[in-house]
């Protein structure tokens, strides 16, 4: 699988790790994300780790994934972070989710930030 989406009930946090989302699996990603969004409680947080992704999102895939930001907003996201170490990823994630997502280079920094929100 090129991505994993989990929901940590105790922390009310969505956790995503991806090593590449393509047009072929973007629909699956959106379906899994939508299923999890249905069970989160308002004030949830999220984290996406793209450090192992082999390439950035194509414009087509970015367009397919764009609705997930709106889904999270409607569901009451308190904060979202993404972990990226490549400048192109940082630019792309800011473009897609900049209205509520912040960037960190390490998981430890990202978790500390999210934990400070609750």
Secondary structure, DSSP 8 states (H G I E B T S, - for coil): --EEEEEETTTTEEEEEES---HHHHHHHHHHHHHHHTT--TT-EEEEE-TT-SS---HHHHHHHTHHHHHHHHHT--EEEEE--SHHHHHHHHHHHTTTEEEESSHHHHHHHHHHH-
